[in-house]
Amino acid sequence: MQKIDFKKQESSLYAPSQSWQLVEVPPMKFATISGVGNPNLSEDYAAAVSTLYALSYAAKFASKKQLGLDDVVLPLEGLWSADDAQVFKVSDKDNYQWTMMIRQPNWLDLNTLEEASLTAARKNLTYHGKSLASSIFTRD
């Protein structure tokens, strides 16, 4: 079974360039969790990252078993914001707003991702005291 590696297939999206380039990003599916706080100290941040990886590996193995498609789990990505830009100027990490995400293969439908979240949840992984199924959502 061939392993599909989107970082290699779509290297223009994942590999840095030596110069500025305009890159068109196609629609993609992500598992995401959002929160607030210092990523170096926040238990919520650590739980979010662990949860995303648990879901992503459960989805990978479900894809391999059910569809015969084996993919490489993609790297963690993040979006950072704050209500006031001054937060970034003074490095007030306690007030960082973050959305951490891991891209999921487009061939996985919502049912497969929900099953994967339940599989990971059976391993007693929770986020904010909720099961993974109620904590993670995907978007195109």
Secondary structure as a PSIPRED ss2 file (coil, helix, strand):
# PSIPRED VFORMAT (PSIPRED V4.0)

   1 M C   1.000  0.000  0.000
   2 Q C   1.000  0.000  0.000
   3 K E   0.000  0.000  1.000
   4 I E   0.000  0.000  1.000
   5 D C   1.000  0.000  0.000
   6 F H   0.000  1.000  0.000
   7 K H   0.000  1.000  0.000
   8 K H   0.000  1.000  0.000
   9 Q H   0.000  1.000  0.000
  10 E C   1.000  0.000  0.000
  11 S H   0.000  1.000  0.000
  12 S H   0.000  1.000  0.000
  13 L H   0.000  1.000  0.000
  14 Y H   0.000  1.000  0.000
  15 A C   1.000  0.000  0.000
  16 P C   1.000  0.000  0.000
  17 S C   1.000  0.000  0.000
  18 Q C   1.000  0.000  0.000
  19 S C   1.000  0.000  0.000
  20 W C   1.000  0.000  0.000
  21 Q C   1.000  0.000  0.000
  22 L C   1.000  0.000  0.000
  23 V C   1.000  0.000  0.000
  24 E C   1.000  0.000  0.000
  25 V C   1.000  0.000  0.000
  26 P C   1.000  0.000  0.000
  27 P C   1.000  0.000  0.000
  28 M C   1.000  0.000  0.000
  29 K E   0.000  0.000  1.000
  30 F E   0.000  0.000  1.000
  31 A E   0.000  0.000  1.000
  32 T E   0.000  0.000  1.000
  33 I E   0.000  0.000  1.000
  34 S E   0.000  0.000  1.000
  35 G E   0.000  0.000  1.000
  36 V E   0.000  0.000  1.000
  37 G C   1.000  0.000  0.000
  38 N C   1.000  0.000  0.000
  39 P C   1.000  0.000  0.000
  40 N C   1.000  0.000  0.000
  41 L C   1.000  0.000  0.000
  42 S C   1.000  0.000  0.000
  43 E H   0.000  1.000  0.000
  44 D H   0.000  1.000  0.000
  45 Y H   0.000  1.000  0.000
  46 A H   0.000  1.000  0.000
  47 A H   0.000  1.000  0.000
  48 A H   0.000  1.000  0.000
  49 V H   0.000  1.000  0.000
  50 S H   0.000  1.000  0.000
  51 T H   0.000  1.000  0.000
  52 L H   0.000  1.000  0.000
  53 Y H   0.000  1.000  0.000
  54 A H   0.000  1.000  0.000
  55 L H   0.000  1.000  0.000
  56 S H   0.000  1.000  0.000
  57 Y H   0.000  1.000  0.000
  58 A H   0.000  1.000  0.000
  59 A H   0.000  1.000  0.000
  60 K H   0.000  1.000  0.000
  61 F H   0.000  1.000  0.000
  62 A H   0.000  1.000  0.000
  63 S H   0.000  1.000  0.000
  64 K H   0.000  1.000  0.000
  65 K H   0.000  1.000  0.000
  66 Q H   0.000  1.000  0.000
  67 L H   0.000  1.000  0.000
  68 G C   1.000  0.000  0.000
  69 L C   1.000  0.000  0.000
  70 D E   0.000  0.000  1.000
  71 D E   0.000  0.000  1.000
  72 V C   1.000  0.000  0.000
  73 V C   1.000  0.000  0.000
  74 L C   1.000  0.000  0.000
  75 P C   1.000  0.000  0.000
  76 L E   0.000  0.000  1.000
  77 E E   0.000  0.000  1.000
  78 G E   0.000  0.000  1.000
  79 L E   0.000  0.000  1.000
  80 W E   0.000  0.000  1.000
  81 S E   0.000  0.000  1.000
  82 A C   1.000  0.000  0.000
  83 D C   1.000  0.000  0.000
  84 D C   1.000  0.000  0.000
  85 A C   1.000  0.000  0.000
  86 Q H   0.000  1.000  0.000
  87 V H   0.000  1.000  0.000
  88 F H   0.000  1.000  0.000
  89 K H   0.000  1.000  0.000
  90 V C   1.000  0.000  0.000
  91 S C   1.000  0.000  0.000
  92 D C   1.000  0.000  0.000
  93 K H   0.000  1.000  0.000
  94 D H   0.000  1.000  0.000
  95 N H   0.000  1.000  0.000
  96 Y C   1.000  0.000  0.000
  97 Q E   0.000  0.000  1.000
  98 W E   0.000  0.000  1.000
  99 T E   0.000  0.000  1.000
 100 M E   0.000  0.000  1.000
 101 M E   0.000  0.000  1.000
 102 I E   0.000  0.000  1.000
 103 R E   0.000  0.000  1.000
 104 Q E   0.000  0.000  1.000
 105 P C   1.000  0.000  0.000
 106 N C   1.000  0.000  0.000
 107 W C   1.000  0.000  0.000
 108 L C   1.000  0.000  0.000
 109 D C   1.000  0.000  0.000
 110 L H   0.000  1.000  0.000
 111 N H   0.000  1.000  0.000
 112 T H   0.000  1.000  0.000
 113 L H   0.000  1.000  0.000
 114 E H   0.000  1.000  0.000
 115 E H   0.000  1.000  0.000
 116 A H   0.000  1.000  0.000
 117 S H   0.000  1.000  0.000
 118 L H   0.000  1.000  0.000
 119 T H   0.000  1.000  0.000
 120 A H   0.000  1.000  0.000
 121 A H   0.000  1.000  0.000
 122 R C   1.000  0.000  0.000
 123 K C   1.000  0.000  0.000
 124 N C   1.000  0.000  0.000
 125 L C   1.000  0.000  0.000
 126 T E   0.000  0.000  1.000
 127 Y E   0.000  0.000  1.000
 128 H C   1.000  0.000  0.000
 129 G C   1.000  0.000  0.000
 130 K E   0.000  0.000  1.000
 131 S E   0.000  0.000  1.000
 132 L H   0.000  1.000  0.000
 133 A H   0.000  1.000  0.000
 134 S H   0.000  1.000  0.000
 135 S H   0.000  1.000  0.000
 136 I C   1.000  0.000  0.000
 137 F E   0.000  0.000  1.000
 138 T E   0.000  0.000  1.000
 139 R E   0.000  0.000  1.000
 140 D C   1.000  0.000  0.000
